[in-house]
Amino acid sequence: MNVREPKNIGTAGNRRWSRHALVHEGRERGQSLVELAFVVPLLLLLLIGIIEIGRFAFYSIVVSNAARAGAQYGAQSLATAADTAGIATAAKNDGQGGTGLTVTSSQLCGCSGATLSGTCPAILCALPNHALVYVRVQVVGAFPSLFHYPGLPAAINVTSVEEMRVAQ
């Protein structure tokens, strides 16, 4: 036996194990641990970013649904279109997942053949045109992030505006 040849200490299948190979494998394990130590913080940062984007998407859906619910309530009749407190209540009841929602509503009126304005009720519509009334609901909510990120505000405003024609 040559002294320069590594001594075989075992076999597994077609692979022979030597002391020389075991020493290198131990070094490779340490290298893998160092690589893992570099990669794990990056993966955690990526995971936190994905969670924040998901939370923001959920919050924007909540704000949008709240605006739609307020507009649906206001579009039921001319009486509900003028009920700003009822529109705000409908929007806030639908937006339970959003805290601190600000709801503003307004009416748009006009003739079917002309542009809409804020003057209600629309009168003097020449035939064949007829009066139209729309309700506009704007909901603003402040999205609070989990962490403070440099360069970004602590809360981001999310706004949704919905318009619906009032049933007459």
Secondary structure as a PSIPRED ss2 file (coil, helix, strand):
# PSIPRED VFORMAT (PSIPRED V4.0)

   1 M C   1.000  0.000  0.000
   2 N C   1.000  0.000  0.000
   3 V C   1.000  0.000  0.000
   4 R C   1.000  0.000  0.000
   5 E C   1.000  0.000  0.000
   6 P C   1.000  0.000  0.000
   7 K C   1.000  0.000  0.000
   8 N E   0.000  0.000  1.000
   9 I E   0.000  0.000  1.000
  10 G E   0.000  0.000  1.000
  11 T E   0.000  0.000  1.000
  12 A E   0.000  0.000  1.000
  13 G C   1.000  0.000  0.000
  14 N C   1.000  0.000  0.000
  15 R E   0.000  0.000  1.000
  16 R E   0.000  0.000  1.000
  17 W E   0.000  0.000  1.000
  18 S E   0.000  0.000  1.000
  19 R H   0.000  1.000  0.000
  20 H H   0.000  1.000  0.000
  21 A H   0.000  1.000  0.000
  22 L H   0.000  1.000  0.000
  23 V H   0.000  1.000  0.000
  24 H H   0.000  1.000  0.000
  25 E H   0.000  1.000  0.000
  26 G H   0.000  1.000  0.000
  27 R H   0.000  1.000  0.000
  28 E H   0.000  1.000  0.000
  29 R H   0.000  1.000  0.000
  30 G H   0.000  1.000  0.000
  31 Q H   0.000  1.000  0.000
  32 S H   0.000  1.000  0.000
  33 L H   0.000  1.000  0.000
  34 V H   0.000  1.000  0.000
  35 E H   0.000  1.000  0.000
  36 L H   0.000  1.000  0.000
  37 A H   0.000  1.000  0.000
  38 F H   0.000  1.000  0.000
  39 V H   0.000  1.000  0.000
  40 V H   0.000  1.000  0.000
  41 P H   0.000  1.000  0.000
  42 L H   0.000  1.000  0.000
  43 L H   0.000  1.000  0.000
  44 L H   0.000  1.000  0.000
  45 L H   0.000  1.000  0.000
  46 L H   0.000  1.000  0.000
  47 L H   0.000  1.000  0.000
  48 I H   0.000  1.000  0.000
  49 G H   0.000  1.000  0.000
  50 I H   0.000  1.000  0.000
  51 I H   0.000  1.000  0.000
  52 E H   0.000  1.000  0.000
  53 I H   0.000  1.000  0.000
  54 G H   0.000  1.000  0.000
  55 R H   0.000  1.000  0.000
  56 F H   0.000  1.000  0.000
  57 A H   0.000  1.000  0.000
  58 F H   0.000  1.000  0.000
  59 Y H   0.000  1.000  0.000
  60 S H   0.000  1.000  0.000
  61 I H   0.000  1.000  0.000
  62 V H   0.000  1.000  0.000
  63 V H   0.000  1.000  0.000
  64 S H   0.000  1.000  0.000
  65 N H   0.000  1.000  0.000
  66 A H   0.000  1.000  0.000
  67 A H   0.000  1.000  0.000
  68 R H   0.000  1.000  0.000
  69 A H   0.000  1.000  0.000
  70 G H   0.000  1.000  0.000
  71 A H   0.000  1.000  0.000
  72 Q H   0.000  1.000  0.000
  73 Y H   0.000  1.000  0.000
  74 G H   0.000  1.000  0.000
  75 A C   1.000  0.000  0.000
  76 Q C   1.000  0.000  0.000
  77 S C   1.000  0.000  0.000
  78 L H   0.000  1.000  0.000
  79 A H   0.000  1.000  0.000
  80 T H   0.000  1.000  0.000
  81 A H   0.000  1.000  0.000
  82 A C   1.000  0.000  0.000
  83 D C   1.000  0.000  0.000
  84 T H   0.000  1.000  0.000
  85 A H   0.000  1.000  0.000
  86 G H   0.000  1.000  0.000
  87 I H   0.000  1.000  0.000
  88 A H   0.000  1.000  0.000
  89 T H   0.000  1.000  0.000
  90 A H   0.000  1.000  0.000
  91 A H   0.000  1.000  0.000
  92 K H   0.000  1.000  0.000
  93 N H   0.000  1.000  0.000
  94 D H   0.000  1.000  0.000
  95 G C   1.000  0.000  0.000
  96 Q C   1.000  0.000  0.000
  97 G C   1.000  0.000  0.000
  98 G C   1.000  0.000  0.000
  99 T C   1.000  0.000  0.000
 100 G C   1.000  0.000  0.000
 101 L C   1.000  0.000  0.000
 102 T E   0.000  0.000  1.000
 103 V E   0.000  0.000  1.000
 104 T E   0.000  0.000  1.000
 105 S E   0.000  0.000  1.000
 106 S E   0.000  0.000  1.000
 107 Q E   0.000  0.000  1.000
 108 L E   0.000  0.000  1.000
 109 C E   0.000  0.000  1.000
 110 G E   0.000  0.000  1.000
 111 C E   0.000  0.000  1.000
 112 S C   1.000  0.000  0.000
 113 G C   1.000  0.000  0.000
 114 A C   1.000  0.000  0.000
 115 T C   1.000  0.000  0.000
 116 L C   1.000  0.000  0.000
 117 S E   0.000  0.000  1.000
 118 G C   1.000  0.000  0.000
 119 T C   1.000  0.000  0.000
 120 C C   1.000  0.000  0.000
 121 P C   1.000  0.000  0.000
 122 A C   1.000  0.000  0.000
 123 I C   1.000  0.000  0.000
 124 L C   1.000  0.000  0.000
 125 C C   1.000  0.000  0.000
 126 A C   1.000  0.000  0.000
 127 L C   1.000  0.000  0.000
 128 P C   1.000  0.000  0.000
 129 N C   1.000  0.000  0.000
 130 H C   1.000  0.000  0.000
 131 A E   0.000  0.000  1.000
 132 L E   0.000  0.000  1.000
 133 V E   0.000  0.000  1.000
 134 Y E   0.000  0.000  1.000
 135 V E   0.000  0.000  1.000
 136 R E   0.000  0.000  1.000
 137 V E   0.000  0.000  1.000
 138 Q E   0.000  0.000  1.000
 139 V E   0.000  0.000  1.000
 140 V E   0.000  0.000  1.000
 141 G E   0.000  0.000  1.000
 142 A E   0.000  0.000  1.000
 143 F E   0.000  0.000  1.000
 144 P E   0.000  0.000  1.000
 145 S C   1.000  0.000  0.000
 146 L C   1.000  0.000  0.000
 147 F C   1.000  0.000  0.000
 148 H C   1.000  0.000  0.000
 149 Y C   1.000  0.000  0.000
 150 P C   1.000  0.000  0.000
 151 G C   1.000  0.000  0.000
 152 L C   1.000  0.000  0.000
 153 P C   1.000  0.000  0.000
 154 A C   1.000  0.000  0.000
 155 A E   0.000  0.000  1.000
 156 I E   0.000  0.000  1.000
 157 N E   0.000  0.000  1.000
 158 V E   0.000  0.000  1.000
 159 T E   0.000  0.000  1.000
 160 S E   0.000  0.000  1.000
 161 V E   0.000  0.000  1.000
 162 E E   0.000  0.000  1.000
 163 E E   0.000  0.000  1.000
 164 M E   0.000  0.000  1.000
 165 R E   0.000  0.000  1.000
 166 V C   1.000  0.000  0.000
 167 A C   1.000  0.000  0.000
 168 Q C   1.000  0.000  0.000
